[in-house]
Amino acid sequence: MSDIATTTAESPARSPLAAEVARRRTFAIISHPDAGKTTLTEKLLLFGGAINLAGQVKAKGERRNTRSDWMKIERERGISVVTSVMTFEFEGLVFNLLDTPGHEDFSEDTYRTLTAVDSAVMVIDAAKGIEARTRKLFEVCRLRDIPIITFINKMDRESRDVFELLDEIEKTLALDTTPMTWPVGRGRDFLGTYDVVNGGVRLLEGGGAKTGAAQQIEIEELAKLNANLDVSAVKDELELVTEASKPFELEAFREGHLTPVYFGSALRNFGVGDLLEGLGKFAPEPRAQESDQRKVEATDPRMSAFVFKIQANMDPNHRDRIAFARLCSGKLSRGMKAKLVRTGKSMPLSSPQFFFAQDRSVADEAFAGDVVGIPNHGTLRIGDTLTEGEDFNFVGVPSFAPEIVRRVRLTDAMKAKKLKEALQQMSEEGVVQVFRPRDGAPALVGVVGALQLDVLKARLEAEYSLPVEFEVSEFQLARWVSSDDRKKLDTFIAANTSSIADDVDGDPVYLARNEFYLGYTRERAEGIEFTNVKDVKKKG
């Protein structure tokens, strides 16, 4: 697969920094739950051989089966509820894979993760096609102009008509499709895929996972492998695909107008190599990022990064707290000092880390496009910008108003102080939002979906030994309030004290009993802006 490396071949004029940046491919995997996203993630990691970025630590046999789902509740329910970050090298390129939660209750975490990637792999179940969650995540990608590669999974099971699937993608998502491979047979008769671009067949039985040239097998010969295969139908399909499909155009793909499509079975590790090859060839290098001052190019020599996720207690034995940061420009060196723009203070980056799901290794150096974990004890928050001295903030890392608001009831009142500290940490992580009423009433927690409450309850008990229950609150809605006129805002807050709370950053939040109360208050609050999305760049 040497042609992957040719897409990033170093030109004589390219600086060492630019050459390193050009090797990076930072992407997320999006899908509806149960489409096979986590399985695909694991099979992609097999190609990386569980090797860290330095290329020195090779996995032991059991570590090759590392699952990206590591939290207990994930293992019990078979779902992904946190974002895992995995870095691996393959064929001269560095892949940073961000595995996002598939369940819609964790959409806020997923949205933030998509701010940190340059491309995405959309996984579609061949039997179900485009599902609701897939459509929502695609729209997020479209808003951010994130190019998408499509992997139609589970071709070894009963599936819908392939042309019908492609037509659905084009009509539902307004996205042109270009098949790069084509399935030969369906369900139990699925034999493999035909390489539409270069010709040749890759067989399901016989090294189908590998990248490189497909076997040059005549279509007629495939009938010997499966008597049920309709050879003439396969020929007709391939003729139609080559004649009717839109040719692949790199520019259209990177602008988000076209998606290359691959077929396979993640569970059987088939077609995964073709997908990875496509990512290496077509996915963009780290892109420029918008800040409130200027557009920051990835090859800018000064290091900059933003925090898109906080995760505590990944290692329960050490009670650690990791901030996941996407490097946007320059080079990070272990031991360097960076400016935390929100506070204006300098902080040492003494032990940045690369991740392979739970496993980690110290990052002596990292480049734009990489995702590193920065251990800290509450210093960093979601949306924070780190620079080599400049004063700018990266924009577009949002917080969303919760759809469910609950009071937390502690079964042991003696642990109230511990609960306050735990909720503070959980809110800084983005697990839940915590609102502290200004009238002194007990704190409220807000979540996008009910499953987040289950995660909060499980983690409070497992990590903090705090058994809790949740009670219905008199408030159903929360909106951030602001005004260009500070006096007007102060007057509004004073007049509505019993409905005002502070979020984790101390920003005022209006709590409403229902939509009617919210509308009624908004109509009478001249000069006050109510918003259900808060850009965390405004913090502090």
TIRO-721501 format. One record per atom (N, C-alpha, C): x, y, z. Coordinates in steps of 0.2 Angstrom, whole numbers, plus 5000, padded with zeros to 4 digits. Example, Ala and Ser with C-alpha at 12.3 -4.5 7.8 and 13.67 -1.06 7.14 Angstrom:
REM residues 2
506649725039
506249785039
506649845039
506449895035
506849955036
506450005039
END
This chain:
REM residues 540
500449945000
500050005000
500450065000
501050064996
501450124996
501150184993
500650174989
500350234986
500050284992
499850254998
499650305003
500150355004
500750325005
501250375007
501450425002
501250414996
501450464990
500950524991
500450514994
499950574995
500250625000
500750605004
501050645009
501850645008
502050635002
502750635001
503050695002
503650695005
503950765007
504250795001
504050855000
504350894994
504950924997
505450944993
506050974995
505951034999
505451074997
505351135001
504951135007
504751075009
504251065015
504751065021
504551095026
504851095032
504751035036
505151015041
505050955045
504350965049
504151025051
503551025054
502951015049
503051045043
502451035038
502450955036
503050925036
503050855034
502750815039
502850825046
502450785051
501750805051
501550865050
500850885050
500450845044
500850835039
500550805033
500450735034
500750705039
500650635040
500050615044
499750665047
499150655052
498550645048
498150605051
497450595049
497050585055
496650635056
496250635063
495450635061
495150575063
494450565061
494050535066
493450545065
492950515070
492550455066
492250415070
491750365067
491050385070
490550395065
489950405067
489450355064
488950345068
488450295066
487850295071
487250265068
486750245073
486950185077
486650185084
486850125088
486750065084
487150015086
487149945083
487349935076
487549995073
487849985065
488449955065
488849945071
489449905070
490049955071
489950015074
490450065075
491050045079
490850015085
491349995090
491749935087
491449885083
491849835080
492249855075
492049905071
492449935066
493049965069
492950005074
493550035078
494049985080
493849935083
494349885085
494749855079
494349835074
494749805068
495149855065
495049925065
495549975062
496149975067
496049965073
496649965078
497049905076
496749845074
497149785072
497749805067
497549855062
497949875057
498549915060
498349945066
498949985069
499349945073
499149885074
499549835078
499649855085
499149895088
499249915095
499849945096
500149985092
500750015093
500750095094
501050115099
501050185101
501350225096
501350295096
501550335091
502350335090
502650315095
503450315095
503650245091
503150205090
503250145087
503650095091
503650105097
504150055101
503750005105
503150025107
502749975112
502349935108
502449865107
501949825103
501549785108
500949775106
500449745111
500649675112
500449655118
500449585120
499849555117
499849485116
499249455113
498649475116
498549485122
497849495125
497649575124
498249615123
498049685122
497749695115
497949655110
497649665103
496849665104
496649635109
495849635109
495649695113
496049745114
495849805118
495149835115
494649845120
494049865117
494049945119
493749985114
493750055115
493250065121
492750025122
492250035127
492550005134
492750045139
493150025144
492750035151
492250085151
491850095157
491450035159
491350025165
490949965167
490249965164
489950025164
489250025162
489250015154
489750035151
489750015144
489849945143
490249905146
490249835146
489649795147
489249825152
488649795154
488149805149
488049865146
487549875142
487749865134
488349855133
488549855126
488549915122
488649975125
488550035121
489250075123
489350125119
489850175120
489550235123
489750255129
489550315132
490050375133
490650355132
491150405132
491550405126
491950465124
492350465118
493050435120
493250385116
493950355117
494350385111
494950395113
495450425108
495950365107
496150355101
496650305099
497150325094
497750325095
498250345091
498650285088
498750275082
499150225079
499450245073
500050205071
500350225065
500250165060
500250185054
500150125049
500350155042
500850115039
501050135032
501350205032
501650225037
502050295036
501550355038
500950335040
500450395042
500250385050
500050435053
499850435060
499150445060
498750395062
498050405063
497750415070
497350465071
497050485077
496350475076
496150415080
495450395079
495050415085
494450445084
494050465090
493450425089
493350385094
492750345094
492150375098
491650395095
491150435099
490550395101
490250415106
489650385109
489150375103
488850315102
488250315097
487650335100
487550325106
486850345109
486650415109
486050435107
485850505106
485850545113
485850505118
485850535125
486550575126
487050555122
487750585123
487950625117
487450655114
487550695108
488050755110
487950785116
488450845117
489150825117
489350765120
489950735119
490250725112
489750695108
489950685101
490050745097
489650795099
489650865095
490350895096
490550895103
491250925104
491750885101
491650815101
492250775098
492250795090
491750805087
491750825080
492050885079
492150935084
492550995083
493250975082
493450915084
494150905085
494450865079
494050845074
494250805069
494250835062
494550805057
494650835050
494250795045
494050735047
493550695043
493250645047
492750605044
492350565048
492150505043
492150445047
491850385043
491150375046
490750365041
490050355042
489850285041
489650245047
489550175046
488750165045
488550125040
487850115039
487750035039
487250015043
487049945043
486649935036
486949885032
486749865026
485949845026
485749825031
485049805031
484549865033
484849915036
484449965039
484450035035
485050045032
485150105028
485250165033
485050225031
485150285035
484650285040
484850295047
484450295052
484450365056
484050375060
483950445063
484550475066
484950435070
485550455073
486050475068
486150435063
486550445057
486450515054
485850525053
485650585049
485850645054
485650645060
485850695065
486650715065
486950655065
487750665066
487950695059
487650665054
487950695047
487750765047
487250795049
487050865049
487650905053
487850875058
488350915062
488950915058
489150855055
489750855050
489650915045
489050915042
488950965037
489051035039
488851045045
488951115048
489651135048
490051085049
490751095050
491151085044
490851065039
491151055032
491650995033
491450945037
491850885038
491750835032
492250815028
492150765023
492050695026
491650655023
491450595025
491550535020
491850485023
491950415020
491450375022
491050335018
490550295020
490750215020
490650185025
490750115026
490050075027
489850035022
489250005022
489349935025
489149925031
489349865035
488849805035
489049745037
488649685038
488449665031
488849665026
488649635020
488549565020
488849535025
488849455025
488149435028
487749485030
487049465032
486549495027
485949475028
485349495024
485349575023
485349605017
485449675017
484949695011
484849765012
484449795007
484749795000
484449814995
484749824988
485249874988
485849864986
486449904986
486249974983
485949974977
485850034973
485350074977
484850034980
484350074984
484750104990
485250074993
485550104999
485950174996
486250164991
486650224988
486150284986
485550264983
485050314982
484850344988
484750304994
484550335000
485050385003
485650375002
486150415004
486150485000
486050474994
486050534990
485450574991
484850544992
484250584993
484150615000
484350565005
484250585012
484750635014
485350625012
485950675014
486150725009
485850725003
486050764998
486850764997
487050704996
487750684996
487850634990
488250664985
488450614979
488850554982
488750494979
489150434981
489550414975
490150384977
490550354972
490850284975
490550234973
490750164976
491550154974
491950144979
492650124978
492750044977
492250014981
492249944980
491449924979
491349864977
490649834976
490549764978
490049754982
489949684985
489749634979
490149574980
489949524975
489549474980
488949464978
488449424982
488249464988
487749434991
487449464997
487249415003
487249435009
487049395014
487549325015
487249275015
487549205015
487949195009
487849225004
488149214997
488649274996
488849315001
489249365000
489949335000
490349344994
490949314992
491549364994
491349434993
491949484994
491749544990
492249584988
492149644985
492549654978
492249684974
492649704967
492949774968
493549784966
493849844967
493649884960
493249934961
492949974956
493450014952
493950034956
494450084953
495050044949
495249994952
495849954949
495649894947
495049864948
494949794945
495149744950
494849684949
495049634954
494549624959
494549564962
494149544967
494549524974
494249554979
494549534986
494049484989
494249424991
493849374993
493749375001
493149365003
493049365010
493449305014
493449255011
493949195013
494549195010
495049225013
495749225010
496049295010
496149315016
496549385016
496149445014
495549445015
495049495013
495249565017
495549555023
495649615027
496249655025
496649625021
497349655019
497149705014
497649755014
497649815009
498049785004
498149824999
498549814993
498149784987
498349754982
498049744976
497549684977
496949684974
496449634975
496649574970
496449514971
496549464966
496249474960
496649464954
496349474948
495949404946
495349404948
494949344947
494449364942
494349314937
493749334932
493149314936
492649354934
491949354937
491649284936
491749254931
491549184929
491749134934
492449144936
492749094941
492449094948
492049154949
491749154956
491249114957
490849094951
490349044952
490548974954
491248964954
491448894956
491548894964
491548964967
491648964974
490948964977
490448984973
489748984976
489248974970
488948914970
488448894965
487848944964
487748974970
487149014970
487249084967
487849104966
488049164963
487749174956
487349224955
487149244948
487649284944
488049254941
488649284937
488449344933
487949334929
487649384924
487449444928
487049434934
486849494938
487449534940
487949494943
488549534945
488849574940
488949544934
489149584928
488749644926
488149634926
487649694925
487749744930
487849724936
487849774942
488549814941
489049784940
489749814939
489749854933
489449834927
489349884922
488949944923
488449934927
488049994929
488450044933
488750014938
489150054943
489650094939
490050064935
490650094931
490350144927
489750134924
489550184919
489150244922
488750224927
488250274930
488550314936
489050284940
489250314946
489650384944
489550424948
489950494948
490650474949
491150494945
491850484946
492050514953
492550484956
492750514962
493150584961
493050634964
493350694964
493550714971
494250724972
494550734978
494250804981
494250854977
493950924979
493250914982
492850884978
492150874980
492050844986
492450784987
492450754994
492650794999
493250834999
493450875004
493050935006
492650955001
492151005002
491450985005
491450915006
490850885009
490250875004
490350874998
489850854993
489850784990
490350744991
490350684989
490650634994
490450574994
490750524999
490950464995
491550434996
491750374993
491450324997
491250264994
490850214998
491250144997
491350115003
491650055004
491150005007
491249935005
490749885008
491149835011
490849805016
491249755020
490849725026
491249695030
490949665037
491449675042
491349725046
491849735052
491949675056
491449645058
491449585062
491949535059
491949525053
492349475050
493049505047
493149565049
493749605047
493849605040
493249615036
493249615029
493149685026
493549715022
493449785019
493749835023
493949815029
494249865034
494949895031
495349855028
495949875025
495849925019
495349915015
495149955010
494950025012
494550025018
494350085021
494950125023
495350095027
495950125030
496350155024
496450115019
496850145013
496550205010
495850205010
495450265008
495550325012
495550315019
495750365023
496350395022
496850355021
497550375020
497650415014
497250395009
497350435002
496950495002
496350495004
495850545003
495750595009
495750575015
495550615020
496050675021
495850735023
496350795023
496850785028
497350825027
497850835033
497550885038
497850895043
497550935048
497351005045
496751025046
496551085043
496651155048
496551205045
496651275049
495951275053
496051305059
495551315064
495351385065
494751395066
494551465068
494651485075
494851545076
494951575083
494551645083
494551675089
494151735089
494651795086
495251775085
495651835082
495851815075
496051755073
496251745066
496151665065
496251645059
496251575057
496951555058
496951495062
497651465064
497851415059
498351415056
498551365051
498951305055
498851245053
499151195056
499951195056
500151225051
500951225050
501251295053
500751335057
501051385061
501551355066
502151385066
502651355071
502551355078
502051405080
501951405087
501351355089
501451325095
500951275097
500351305099
499751275097
499151295100
498651235100
498151235105
497751175106
497151195109
496551155109
495951165113
495751105116
495451115122
495251055125
494451045123
494350975121
493650965119
493350915123
493750885128
493450835132
493850825139
493550815144
493850795151
493650735153
494050685155
493850625158
494250605164
493850595169
494150585176
494150505177
494650485181
494650415184
494650365178
494950375173
495150325168
495550265171
495950285176
496350235180
496050245187
495550205189
495350215196
495850215202
496350175200
496850175205
497250235207
497250285202
497650345203
497150405203
496550395202
496050455203
496250505198
496450495192
496750545187
496250585184
496450635181
495950675177
496350705171
496050685165
496450695159
495950745155
496350795152
496050835147
496250815140
495750805136
495950785129
496050845125
496550865122
496650925118
496850905111
496550935106
496750935099
497250985098
497850965095
498351015093
498151045087
498151115086
497951145080
498451175076
499051185079
499651215076
500251195079
500851195076
501451185079
501651115082
502051115086
502351055089
502351065097
502051015100
502051005107
502650965109
503050995114
503650955117
503550945124
503650885126
503550865133
504050915137
503750945143
504050985147
503951055145
503751075139
503651145138
503051175142
503051245142
502551275145
502051305140
501451305142
500951335138
500551385142
500251435138
499851485141
499051465141
498751455147
498051445147
497651515146
497451525141
497151585139
496651615144
496151565146
495651585150
495851615157
496451595159
496651625166
497251675165
497551665159
498151705157
498851675161
498751615164
499351585167
499651535163
500251525165
500651475161
500651405165
500651355161
500651285164
501051245161
501451205164
501951155161
501551095159
501751075153
501551005150
502050955151
502050935157
502650885159
502550815157
501850795156
501850725154
501250715150
501250745144
500650735139
500650665137
500050635135
500050565134
499650555127
499850495124
499450465118
499050405121
498550395118
498050345120
497950285115
497850225118
497650175114
497050145118
496450175117
495950165122
496150175129
496150125134
496350135140
497150145141
497450105137
498150105137
498450175135
499050195138
499350255136
500050255136
500350305133
501150315133
501250385133
501850405136
502050475137
502250495130
501950555128
502050585122
502650635122
503250615120
503850665120
503750725115
503350705110
503250765105
502550745102
502250795100
501650785096
501550845091
501150835086
501150885081
500350905079
500250965076
499550985074
499250925071
498650915073
498250855071
498150805076
498650795080
498650745086
498250765091
497950715095
497550725101
497950695107
498150735112
498550715117
498050725124
498250685129
497950685135
498450725140
498150775143
498550815148
498250805155
498650775159
498450755166
498450825170
497850835174
497850895177
497350885183
497350935188
496950925194
496450985194
496050985189
495451035189
495651105185
496351105183
496551165180
496251185173
496151125169
495851135162
495151115162
494751155158
494051145157
493951135149
493351105148
493151095141
493151165137
493451175131
493451235128
494051275129
494451255134
495051295135
495551295129
495851355128
496351365123
497051365126
497551325124
498251335126
498651355120
499151405121
499551435116
500251445119
500651465114
501351475116
501451555118
500951575121
500951645123
500451695120
500151675114
499651715111
498951725115
498651775114
497951785117
497451775111
497251715110
496651705106
496251635109
495651635107
495251575109
494951545103
495051475103
494751435097
493951435099
493551445093
492851455094
492551385092
491851385094
491451325091
491451265095
491651265102
491551215106
490951225111
490351195109
489751215113
489551175119
489151215123
488751175128
488051185126
487651135127
486951135125
486451135132
485951175131
485451175137
485151105138
485151075144
484851015145
484151005144
483950945142
483250925141
482950895147
483350875152
483050845158
483350875164
483050905169
483250935175
483050895181
483550875185
483350835191
483750865197
483450845203
483750865209
484150795211
484650805214
485050745217
484850735224
484650675226
484550655233
485050605235
485450635240
485950595243
485650545249
485850485249
485550435254
485950445261
486550475260
486850485267
487050565267
486650595271
486750675271
487450695274
487750645277
488450665280
488950675274
488750655268
489250655262
489050715258
488750765260
488550825256
489150855253
489650865257
490250905254
490550865249
490650795250
490950755245
490550755238
489850755239
489450755233
489550825229
489550875233
489650945229
490350935225
490850915228
491550905225
491450855219
491050805220
491050755214
490650785208
490050825210
489650855205
490050905201
490450945205
490850995201
491350955196
491650905198
492150865194
491750845188
491150815189
490750785184
490550835179
490350895181
490150945177
490750975173
491350975176
491951005172
492050955166
491950885168
492050835163
491550845157
490950875158
490450875153
489950815154
490050775159
489550715160
488850735161
488750795165
488150825167
488250895167
487750935167
487851005169
487551015176
487851055180
487651065187
487451145188
486851155190
486651225191
486451235199
486851285202
486751295209
486251355210
485651345212
485151405213
485451455217
485351525215
485651575219
485251585226
484651555226
484251565233
484451515238
484951475236
485251425241
484951355241
484451345237
484151275236
484651225234
484551165235
485051115233
485151115225
485751095223
485951095216
485551055212
485451075206
485151035201
485651005195
485450945192
485850925187
485450925181
485750945175
485450945169
485750895164
485450855160
485650815155
485250815149
485550795143
485250795137
484750735136
485050675139
484650615139
484650575145
484150535146
484050495153
484650445154
484950425149
485450375150
486050405154
486150475153
486650515156
486550505164
485950505166
485850505173
486050435176
485950385172
486150315174
486950315174
487250345169
488050345170
488250385176
487950445177
488050485183
487950445189
487450415190
487350375196
487850315197
487950285191
488450225192
489150255193
489350305191
490050335192
490050365199
489550395201
489550425208
489650365213
489350315212
489350255217
490050225216
490250205210
490850175209
491550205210
491550275209
492150315209
492150355216
491550375218
491550415224
491250385230
490950325229
490550285235
490050335237
489650355232
489050405234
488450375231
488050335234
487450315231
486950375231
486650385226
486150435225
485550415221
484950455222
484350445218
484250515215
483750515210
483550575207
482850595208
482650655209
482050675210
481850725205
481150725203
480950775198
480950845201
481150895197
481250955199
480650995197
480551055200
479951095198
480151135192
480751135190
481051165184
481151115178
480951125172
481051085166
481551105161
481651175161
482051205156
482551245159
483151255156
483651295158
483951335152
484051405152
484251445147
484851495150
485351495146
485851545148
485551615147
485651665151
485451735150
486051785150
486051825146
486551875145
486251945142
486651995142
486452065140
487052105138
486952145133
487452195132
487452255137
486952255141
486852305146
486852275153
487452275156
487552245163
486952265168
486752325168
486252345172
485652315171
485452305165
484852265164
484852195166
485452165165
485552095167
485452085175
485752135178
485752135186
485052145188
484652185185
483952205187
483552135185
483652105180
483252045178
483451995183
484051985185
484251925190
483951945196
483952005199
483652025205
482952015205
482552025200
481852015200
481651945199
482151895197
481951825196
482451775200
482651805206
483151765210
482951695211
482351675212
482151605214
482151565208
482251595202
482351555196
483051555192
483551585196
484151595193
484651555197
485051525193
485651475195
486251495192
486851475195
487451475191
487651415189
487951415182
488251355180
488951345183
489351295180
489951275183
490451335182
490351375177
490851435176
490551495180
490051495183
489751555187
489351595182
489151575176
488751615172
488051605174
487551655173
486851645175
486451605171
486051565174
485551525170
484851535173
484351545168
483651555170
483351485170
483051465175
482651405176
481951415175
481651375170
480851385169
480551325171
479951335173
479451275175
479251235168
479151275163
478951245157
479051295151
478851275145
478951325139
478451385140
477851385143
477451435144
477851495148
478051475154
478451515158
479051545155
479351505151
479951535148
479751585143
479251575139
479051625134
478751685137
478351675142
478151735146
478651775149
479151745152
479751785155
480151825149
480251785144
480651815138
480351875135
479651875134
479251925131
479351995135
479451985142
479452045146
480152065148
480652025146
481352035148
481652075142
481552135142
481852175136
482552185137
482952175132
483652175132
484052115134
483652065136
483952005139
483951945134
484551915133
484551865128
484551795131
484051755129
484051685132
484251635126
484751595128
485051545123
485151475126
485051435121
485051355123
485751325121
486151375118
486851345117
487351405119
487851375122
488351425125
489051405122
489351445119
490051435116
490551445122
490851385124
491251395130
491851435129
492051465123
492551515123
492451575127
491751585129
491651645133
491751635140
491951575142
492051565149
492551605153
492451615159
492951655163
492851725162
END
